[in-house]
Amino acid sequence: MPPLDKLSGLKRLSGIHKLRDIPPLSRAIFPGAHCPLFGAAMVLAGISDALALVIGPEECTYYTKDFTIRREGFGGIDGRCVSFTLNHNDIALGCGEALANELKEVILERNPAAVFLITTCLIEITGEDIESVGRQAEAETGVPVLVIHTEHFICENHLAGMERTLAACAELAEPPKREPSGVNLLGGRLGQSEGAELIAALESAGARVRTRLPSSVCSISDLRSAARAKANVVLDAIALPYAKRLKERFGIPYVMFPREVDPERVNDAYAALFSQLDAAAPPTLAGEYANARKKTIEARAVLRGQRFIYGNTTIPAFAFVAFLARLGMEPVLMQTRDWKDEDEPLREAILRAGFDPYVTRSANLAPIRALYGQLQPRLYIGHEDGRSLKAQGIAQVTSDTCGDLAGFDLSCAILDLLMEAMRDA
């Protein structure tokens, strides 16, 4: 390995057991490109008849309005996102009464199926009791009012906003009036075609997908009927609080189907899924499994020994790096935004493969760039300045085109991208 002068501040994977064990590369910690307010807006964009009311200073309300008017689902400038912009008096003396009056007025004017009250950092610091405002409005109008807290100073990215918005949606679910059937698909990334392979497999086994959340094709009515499902299929950890709440309220079981890239782990996930549903897996999956394994063997011959940095992608970091390590690729640095107990077996798999990469927090690219000369990666997997990487002889692989894939489709797409990057390097 190269000299450790610029790497001395980092720890290796073997010496890390919790997120707080990862030392920062700079005194200033970059909190991520987007705050939880953005995450909440992402989810609400797909709930077609919900009204979002953002409470905050001009910067936050303008940021949200600018984002939402560019998204067709929100309905433009006069659409489903409105703001309560705090002035100096609201901040110093409180805004509860004024907010309650405005909230009631907008409900009577718009007649939404539900309202999501979204706080921002400033309203969290002043300590305004937004929940009581919501309860009052709900009692007076009969429209459900749900509060989403999106303070950025206690979290590092927008995912907390997505998670909290999804969890709030669980409170809209109503007791089922008939025998449960089908499944809910939870924790995706909004695309209508997302998880086509998974959905086809479920429907072939007689398990219709009832509600998808988040989604671009969802309504408050769908959220009310979510408890009619026989099981919840969780694609991403952001939907776990929602799934756990439905299990707590109605006894609906949930099964994880994470966005894995290793065909072996995908095959195990399908087995666990259909076992939970007490159904036989469709025969077509065997052929897709065989095809993914074939691609894996072919890729291993080309990728073995290639050094890489793992950056920021939509695929869980440890799952991705463990798969690449199984292909014989050498991780020299991996970036992660979280560290969960369920990642421990994957961490051990990376170490058993004979690799002990440096680990740092994701998103803070400026200090990481100073390490490229020492680490000498062949590939950078994730978002970075492609031109700068190319000038240093580093090929880039991004997984953006795989955002709506799951299952063996995702395995094959990632392998194709890696092979293409090596051909073009």
Number of C-alpha atoms within 10 A of each C-alpha: 7 10 9 12 9 14 17 8 14 17 18 17 21 15 12 16 14 11 14 10 13 21 15 18 18 12 7 8 12 16 17 15 11 13 22 29 29 23 20 26 23 24 22 29 26 23 24 20 20 23 25 27 21 24 23 23 20 14 9 20 22 15 12 21 21 13 16 24 17 12 13 11 18 25 15 16 13 10 16 24 25 19 21 20 16 19 13 9 9 19 17 10 10 18 21 14 11 12 20 17 12 14 23 18 14 15 20 12 9 11 15 18 17 21 25 22 23 26 23 21 20 17 23 17 11 14 10 18 13 23 14 13 22 23 17 16 23 19 11 10 14 13 19 18 27 21 21 26 20 26 20 21 13 10 15 21 21 22 20 23 27 24 23 22 30 25 21 17 18 20 16 19 20 17 12 14 9 7 8 14 16 19 26 24 24 26 26 25 20 20 15 13 12 18 22 15 17 19 18 16 20 23 14 15 17 15 21 18 18 19 25 25 27 24 25 20 17 20 20 18 16 18 20 18 17 28 29 24 22 21 26 32 23 23 21 19 19 21 25 22 16 25 27 18 18 23 16 11 15 15 13 20 17 22 19 19 25 21 26 24 27 26 25 15 18 23 18 11 19 19 15 15 22 18 13 15 22 10 14 14 18 15 11 11 17 12 10 18 19 13 16 25 18 13 16 21 11 14 16 17 11 16 19 15 15 17 19 25 26 26 23 22 19 14 20 19 22 26 21 19 27 25 22 23 21 18 22 20 22 25 25 20 25 23 23 19 16 15 16 11 8 9 15 13 13 17 19 15 19 25 16 13 15 12 20 20 22 22 25 25 22 21 21 19 16 11 12 18 12 12 16 18 10 14 20 17 22 22 24 23 21 19 17 17 10 14 12 11 17 13 9 13 14 22 22 25 23 20 18 12 11 18 18 17 22 24 27 27 22 26 26 23 19 20 21 14 17 20 18 12 18 16 10 8 13
